[in-house]
Amino acid sequence: MTHAGSSPELVALMLADARLPTGGHTQSAGLEAAVRAGLGCARPGDGRALGEVAAYARSRLQTVVRVEAGAAVVARQLALTGGDPLTVVPHWAARTPSRALRAASERIGRGYLRLAERIWPAVLDHLPRDAELARPVVLGVIGAVTGLSAAQVVRLVAYDDAQTVVAASLKLLPVGPADAAGWLMDLHPAMEEVVAAVVNLTDGEEIPACGAPMVDCYAEAHATQRMRLFHA
């Protein structure tokens, strides 16, 4: 099911690479809107203010990322067992009330599906080419056909979200690259908490419903901005 000579570990690294042509560079995981609302915008050099970025990333890991990772794990399981990964979509959508967040996820999902069509065409045995699919559903199926474990899929979703926030902070705030890398390292235990919370899910109804009202508000506000650096 994987390319000859490939390994799940290398596939996971490839999928976590922001240079992959899926449109991930257009995302800030809502940080741009949060910064516009005042997050991290105290005096330059105020460590407490910049520490708000790491706190923001952590809060996402505790809420919206658990929904995304749970959806990915269930989609993977269904692809492996002959089920229909598309049945995950309504469960994910019900737990993602922000239309802007759903649209951003579907935009990235299309990017992953286009990539899979070229590199892992077996994904199209499970997903229709022209469907509007949430990013975690596509990632879950990619994980299934490339041999990623459920834990690897969760870590991929969690790491990608945290890295998106950290990378965006370098463009939005006076953040030092080494400091940003340190934040990401400090978030590793929080990522493992996501793994423990969702790695054994097998049914869409089991996906956590972890709300993050301010993240939703930031996403909706950002969608109406005419001047913005990131798409979402």
Residue pairs with C-beta under 8 A, 6 or more apart in sequence:
1 122
1 145
1 146
1 147
2 8
2 11
2 120
2 145
2 146
2 147
3 119
3 120
6 146
7 147
8 146
8 147
8 148
8 149
8 152
9 152
11 146
11 147
11 148
12 148
12 152
12 155
12 156
14 20
15 139
15 142
15 156
15 160
16 156
16 159
16 160
16 163
18 24
18 25
18 163
18 164
18 167
19 25
20 115
21 111
21 115
22 108
22 111
22 112
22 114
22 115
23 107
23 108
23 111
23 231
24 108
24 111
24 160
24 164
26 230
26 231
26 232
27 104
27 108
27 164
27 168
27 230
27 231
27 232
28 164
28 165
28 168
28 172
28 229
28 230
28 232
29 57
29 60
29 161
29 164
29 165
29 168
29 232
30 60
30 215
30 218
30 219
30 222
30 232
31 39
31 53
31 56
31 164
31 165
31 168
31 169
31 172
31 230
32 168
32 172
32 222
32 228
32 229
32 230
33 218
33 219
33 221
33 222
33 225
34 40
34 56
34 214
34 218
35 41
35 172
35 173
36 221
36 222
36 225
37 218
37 221
39 52
39 53
39 56
40 49
40 50
40 52
40 53
40 169
40 172
40 173
41 49
41 173
42 48
42 49
43 49
44 174
45 174
50 169
50 173
50 174
50 175
50 179
53 165
53 166
53 169
53 173
53 175
53 183
54 183
54 186
54 187
56 165
57 161
57 162
57 165
57 166
57 183
57 187
58 187
58 190
59 212
59 215
60 161
60 162
60 165
60 212
60 215
61 158
61 161
61 162
61 187
61 190
61 191
61 193
61 194
62 190
62 193
62 210
63 210
63 211
63 212
63 215
64 96
64 101
64 161
64 210
64 212
64 215
65 157
65 158
65 161
65 194
66 194
66 197
66 198
66 208
66 210
67 92
67 95
67 96
67 207
67 208
67 209
67 210
68 92
68 105
68 135
68 136
68 157
68 161
69 136
69 153
69 154
69 157
69 158
69 194
69 195
69 198
70 136
70 197
70 198
70 201
70 206
70 207
70 208
71 88
71 91
71 92
71 134
71 136
71 137
71 140
71 204
71 207
72 136
72 137
72 139
72 140
72 143
72 153
72 154
72 156
72 157
73 140
73 150
73 153
73 154
73 198
73 199
73 201
74 88
74 91
74 140
74 201
74 202
74 203
74 204
74 206
74 207
75 85
75 88
75 136
75 137
75 138
75 139
75 140
75 141
75 144
76 140
76 141
76 143
76 144
76 148
76 150
76 153
77 83
77 140
77 144
77 150
77 201
77 202
78 84
78 85
78 87
78 88
78 140
79 85
79 126
79 140
79 141
79 144
79 145
80 144
85 126
85 127
85 137
85 140
85 141
86 127
86 128
86 131
86 133
86 137
87 204
88 134
88 136
88 137
88 140
88 204
88 207
89 133
89 134
89 137
90 204
91 204
91 205
91 207
92 134
92 136
92 137
92 204
92 207
93 102
93 134
94 209
95 207
95 208
95 209
95 210
96 102
96 105
96 134
97 211
97 216
98 215
98 216
98 219
98 220
99 220
99 223
100 219
100 220
100 222
100 223
100 232
101 215
101 216
101 219
101 232
102 134
103 223
103 232
104 219
104 231
104 232
105 134
105 135
105 136
106 132
106 133
106 134
106 135
107 231
107 232
108 135
109 132
109 133
109 134
109 135
109 137
109 138
110 132
110 133
112 135
112 138
112 139
112 142
113 123
113 127
113 129
113 133
113 138
116 123
116 124
116 138
116 141
116 142
117 123
117 124
117 129
120 142
120 145
120 146
122 145
123 138
123 141
123 142
123 145
125 145
126 141
126 144
126 145
127 133
127 137
127 138
127 141
136 157
139 153
139 156
139 157
140 153
142 148
143 149
143 150
143 152
143 153
143 156
148 156
150 199
150 200
151 195
151 199
154 194
154 195
154 198
154 199
155 191
155 195
157 194
158 190
158 191
158 194
158 195
159 191
162 184
162 187
162 190
162 191
163 184
166 180
166 181
166 183
166 184
167 180
168 230
169 175
169 180
170 177
170 180
171 229
172 229
197 208
198 207
198 208
201 207
219 232
222 228
222 232
223 232
